[in-house]
Amino acid sequence: MSATNRWIRAALPAVLLITAAAPALAKSEKKHWWSGAPEREAEPFHWAGRLDEGGTLEVHGINGNVSATLAPGNQVEVEAVRRGHKDDPEDVKIEVIERGEKIIVCARYPNPSGGLNECGSEHQNVQDCDVSVEFTIRVPANVTFVPRTVNGSIEATGLQGPVMAGTVNGNVDLATTASAEARTVNGSINVHMGLPDDDDDVLEFETVNGRIALELPRDVDAEVDAKTANGSIRSELPVTVKSSKSDPWNIHHRLVGRIGEGGARLRMETTNGSIQLAGY
């Protein structure tokens, strides 16, 4: 298993199961040209709970996007919309774990044994279940946000805490005043972030098929290690180049250098795509 998949599928214990309030009937019967079965939508799931500054909020999906915005106070809000065609969306349960300063939210799919997949387990057998779960999250300021999915994109805008986002098939778009990390396999990465928290931080931005665009404060001090197999590397920020194949403004394949006085390490790697550094 790749480092990306290990990071996305980190195992987490389950202690509290919360499902939608009522066994509602399907709400949508819209047909799609690619499926003979109508789309069914389960009753929306909603949960809210307090998470103070310094806490961590994790979201684990499998099929579906994760969207996040800033909460006005210290109240986490979770909304999940489950949709399916051939499979009943009610069969996928939403689980919320509260463990001290951490809240974990999971979409649990049926497994071959007749039960549900464990929250955050590395072994997620969804049995070709076509149910998607679209998460909409409100994240308090100064909370670490860790969204993960497999088949879906991640979008987090206007946040005020660290973000570590990962998917396999989908784009990652992040905007936060704090530090960030992002990983995908088939998708692009676009990140607008603040200054790293510590000079010893290692912030990673990795994809295989997609571009990477990273926007940083112009007064950032950082070490840069950027690599692409098929694409170019461009930097609008002044880079003191230690190793490259060309000039610091249009480098092909590999760039190792320093911005400002150096500090936190920024690692950017893609196989098929360009890499761009910009300042604000």
For each residue, the residues with C-beta under 8 A, 3 or more apart:
1: 5 6 122
2: 5 6
3: 6 7
4: 7 8 166 168 183 184 185 206
5: 1 2 8 9 168
6: 1 2 3 9 10 122
7: 3 4 10 166 183
8: 4 5 148 150 166 167 168 183
9: 5 6 120 121 122 124 148
10: 6 7 120 122
11: 118 120 121 122
12: 58 60 97 104 106 119 120
13: 97 119
14: 17 95 97 106 118 119 120
15: 97 98 99
16: 95 96 97 98
17: 14 93 95
18: 47 94 95 96
19: 45 93 94
20: 23 24 42 43 44 45 90 94
21: 43
22: 43
23: 20 43 90
24: 20 27 42 43 90
25:
26: 29 38 40 41 42 89
27: 24 40 41 42 43
28: 38 39 40 41 83
29: 26 38 39 40
30: 38 39
31: 35 36 37 38 39
32: 35 39 85
33:
34:
35: 31 32 39 85 86
36: 31
37: 31 85 86
38: 26 28 29 30 31 85
39: 28 29 30 31 32 35 83 84 85
40: 26 27 28 29 83 84 85 88 89
41: 26 27 28 81 82 83 89
42: 20 24 26 27 45 81 82 83 88 89 90 92
43: 20 21 22 23 24 27
44: 20 79 80 81
45: 19 20 42 78 79 80 81 82 94
46: 77 78 79 80
47: 18 77 78 94 96 105
48: 75 76 77 78
49: 75 76 96 98 103
50: 74 75 76
51: 55 57 74 75 76 101 103 140 143
52: 55 74 101 140
53: 74 140 141 142 143
54: 101 142 143
55: 51 52 101 102 103 140 143 144
56: 101 102 103 143 144 145 146
57: 51 76 102 103 105 137 139 143 144 145 146
58: 12 102 103 104 105 120 146 147 148
59: 66 68 78 104 105 106 135 137 145 146 147 148 149
60: 12 104 105 106 107 119 120 148 149
61: 64 65 66 106 107 133 135 147 148 149 150 152
62: 107 109 124 126 133 149 150 151
63: 107 126 129 130 131 132 133 149 150 151 152
64: 61 107 132 133 134 135 149 151 152
65: 61 134 135 149 152 153 154 155 170
66: 59 61 135 137 147 148 149 152 153 154 155 156
67: 134 135 136 137 154 155 156
68: 59 136 137 138 139 145 147 155 156 157 159
69: 137 138 139 156 157 158 159
70: 138 139 140 141 158 159 160
71: 74 75 76 77 138 139 140 141
72: 75
73: 140
74: 50 51 52 53 71 140
75: 48 49 50 51 71 72 138 140
76: 48 49 50 51 57 71 103 137 138 139 140 143
77: 46 47 48 71 137 138
78: 45 46 47 48 59 94 96 105 135 136 137
79: 44 45 46 135 136 137
80: 44 45 46 94 105 107 133 134 135 136
81: 41 42 44 45 133 134 136
82: 41 42 45 89 90 92 94 107 131 132 133
83: 28 39 40 41 42 89 131 132 134
84: 39 40 87 88 89 92 129 130 131 132
85: 32 35 37 38 39 40 130
86: 35 37 130
87: 84 91 129 130 131
88: 40 42 84 91 131
89: 26 40 41 42 82 83 84 92 131
90: 20 23 24 42 82
91: 87 88 109 110 129 131
92: 42 82 84 89 107 108 109 110 129 131 133
93: 17 19 107 108 116
94: 18 19 20 45 47 78 80 82 105 106 107 108 133
95: 14 16 17 18 104 105 106 107 108 119
96: 16 18 47 49 78 103 104 105 106
97: 12 13 14 15 16 102 103 104 105 106 119
98: 15 16 49 102 103
99: 15 102 103 104
100:
101: 51 52 54 55 56
102: 55 56 57 58 97 98 99
103: 49 51 55 56 57 58 76 96 97 98 99
104: 12 58 59 60 95 96 97 99 119 120
105: 47 57 58 59 60 78 80 94 95 96 97 135 137
106: 12 14 59 60 61 94 95 96 97 119 120
107: 60 61 62 63 64 80 82 92 93 94 95 133 135
108: 92 93 94 95 116 117 118 119
109: 62 91 92 116 117 124 125 126 127 129 131
110: 91 92 114 115 116 117 126 127 129
111: 114 115 116 117 125 126 127
112: 125 127
113:
114: 110 111
115: 110 111
116: 93 108 109 110 111
117: 108 109 110 111 121 123 124 125 126
118: 11 14 108 121
119: 12 13 14 60 95 97 104 106 108
120: 9 10 11 12 14 58 60 104 106
121: 9 11 117 118 124
122: 1 6 9 10 11
123: 117
124: 9 62 109 117 121 150
125: 109 111 112 117
126: 62 63 109 110 111 117 129
127: 109 110 111 112
128:
129: 63 84 87 91 92 109 110 126
130: 63 84 85 86 87
131: 63 82 83 84 87 88 89 91 92 109
132: 63 64 82 83 84 152
133: 61 62 63 64 80 81 82 92 94 107
134: 64 65 67 80 81 83
135: 59 61 64 65 66 67 78 79 80 105 107 147
136: 67 68 78 79 80 81
137: 57 59 66 67 68 69 76 77 78 79 105 145 147
138: 68 69 70 71 75 76 77
139: 57 68 69 70 71 76 143 145 156 159 161
140: 51 52 53 55 70 71 73 74 75 76 143 161
141: 53 70 71 159 160 161
142: 53 54 160 161 178
143: 51 53 54 55 56 57 76 139 140 161
144: 55 56 57 161 162 163 164
145: 56 57 59 68 137 139 156 159 161 162 163 164 165
146: 56 57 58 59 163 164 165
147: 58 59 61 66 68 135 137 154 156 163 165 166
148: 8 9 58 59 60 61 66 165 166 167
149: 59 60 61 62 63 64 65 66 152 154 166 167 168 170
150: 8 61 62 63 124 167 168 169
151: 62 63 64 167 168 169 170
152: 61 63 64 65 66 132 149 167 169 170
153: 65 66 167 170 171 172 173 187
154: 65 66 67 147 149 165 166 167 170 171 172 173 174 182
155: 65 66 67 68 171 173 174
156: 66 67 68 69 139 145 147 159 163 165 173 174 175 176
157: 68 69 173 174 175
158: 69 70 175 176
159: 68 69 70 139 141 145 156 163 174 175 176 177 178
160: 70 141 142 176 177 178
161: 139 140 141 142 143 144 145 176 178
162: 144 145 176 178 179 180 197
163: 144 145 146 147 156 159 174 176 178 179 180 181 182 193
164: 144 145 146 180 181 182
165: 145 146 147 148 154 156 172 174 180 181 182 183
166: 4 7 8 147 148 149 154 172 182 183 184
167: 8 148 149 150 151 152 153 154 170 172 183 184 185 187
168: 4 5 8 149 150 151 184 185 186
169: 150 151 152 184 185 186 187
170: 65 149 151 152 153 154 167 184 186 187
171: 153 154 155 184 187 188 189 190 210
172: 153 154 165 166 167 182 183 184 187 188 189 190 191
173: 153 154 155 156 157 189 190 191
174: 154 155 156 157 159 163 165 180 182 190 191 192 193
175: 156 157 158 159 191 192 193
176: 156 158 159 160 161 162 163 179 180 192 193 194
177: 159 160 193 194
178: 142 159 160 161 162 163 193 194 197
179: 162 163 176 193 194 195 196 197 201 203 264
180: 162 163 164 165 174 176 191 193 203
181: 163 164 165 203 204 205
182: 154 163 164 165 166 172 174 189 191 205 206
183: 4 7 8 165 166 167 172 189 204 205 206 207
184: 4 166 167 168 169 170 171 172 187 188 189 206 207 210
185: 4 167 168 169 207 208 209
186: 168 169 170 207 208 209 210
187: 153 167 169 170 171 172 184 207 209 210
188: 171 172 184 207 210 211 212 213 273
189: 171 172 173 182 183 184 205 206 207 210 211 212 213 214
190: 171 172 173 174 213
191: 172 173 174 175 180 182 205 213 214 215
192: 174 175 176 215 280
193: 163 174 175 176 177 178 179 180 214 215 216
194: 176 177 178 179 217
195: 179 216 217 219 220
196: 179 199 201 203 220 222 263 264
197: 162 178 179 201 264
198: 201 264
199: 196 221 263 264
200: 264
201: 179 196 197 198 264 265
202: 264 265 267
203: 179 180 181 196 264 265 266 267
204: 181 183 267 268 269
205: 181 182 183 189 191 212 214 266 267 268 269
206: 4 182 183 184 189 267 268 269 270
207: 183 184 185 186 187 188 189 210 211 212 269 270 271 273
208: 185 186 270 271 272
209: 185 186 187 270 271 272 273
210: 171 184 186 187 188 189 207 270 272 273
211: 188 189 207 231 270 273 274 275 276
212: 188 189 205 207 226 268 269 270 273 274 275 276
213: 188 189 190 191 275 276 278
214: 189 191 193 205 266 268 275 276 277 278
215: 191 192 193 277 278 279 280
216: 193 195 220 222 237 259 277 278 279 280
217: 194 195 220 279 280
218: 237 279 280
219: 195 260
220: 195 196 216 217 237 259 260 263 279
221: 199 259 260 261 262 263 264
222: 196 216 258 259 260 262 263 264 265 266
223: 257 258 259 262 263 264 265 266
224: 235 239 255 256 257 258 259 265 266 268 277
225: 255 256 265 266 267 268
226: 212 233 251 254 255 256 266 267 268 269 275 277
227: 253 254 255 268 269 270 275
228: 231 232 233 253 254 269 270 271 273 274 275
229: 253 270 271 272
230: 271 272 273
231: 211 228 270 272 273 274 275
232: 228 250 251 252 274 275
233: 226 228 244 250 251 252 253 254 255 274 275 276
234: 249 250 251 274 275 276 277
235: 224 238 239 248 249 251 255 276 277
236: 276 277 278 279
237: 216 218 220 259 277 278 279
238: 235 248 259
239: 224 235 248 255 257 258 259 277
240: 248 257 258 259
241: 244 248 251 255 256 257
242: 256 257 258
243: 254 255 256 257
244: 233 241 247 248 251 254 255 256 257
245: 251 252 253 254
246: 250 251 252
247: 244 250 251
248: 235 238 239 240 241 244 251 255 257
249: 234 235
250: 232 233 234 246 247
251: 226 232 233 234 235 241 244 245 246 247 248 254 255
252: 232 233 245 246
253: 227 228 229 233 245
254: 226 227 228 233 243 244 245 251
255: 224 225 226 227 233 235 239 241 243 244 248 251 275
256: 224 225 226 241 242 243 244
257: 223 224 239 240 241 242 243 244 248
258: 222 223 224 239 240 242 261 262
259: 216 220 221 222 223 224 237 238 239 240 262
260: 219 220 221 222 263
261: 221 258
262: 221 222 223 258 259
263: 196 199 220 221 222 223 260
264: 179 196 197 198 199 200 201 202 203 221 222 223
265: 201 202 203 222 223 224 225
266: 203 205 214 222 223 224 225 226
267: 202 203 204 205 206 225 226
268: 204 205 206 212 214 224 225 226 227 275
269: 204 205 206 207 212 226 227 228
270: 206 207 208 209 210 211 212 227 228 229 231 273 274 275
271: 207 208 209 228 229 230
272: 208 209 210 229 230 231
273: 188 207 209 210 211 212 228 230 231 270
274: 211 212 228 231 232 233 234 270
275: 211 212 213 214 226 227 228 231 232 233 234 255 268 270
276: 211 212 213 214 233 234 235 236
277: 214 215 216 224 226 234 235 236 237 239
278: 213 214 215 216 236 237
279: 215 216 217 218 220 236 237
280: 192 215 216 217 218
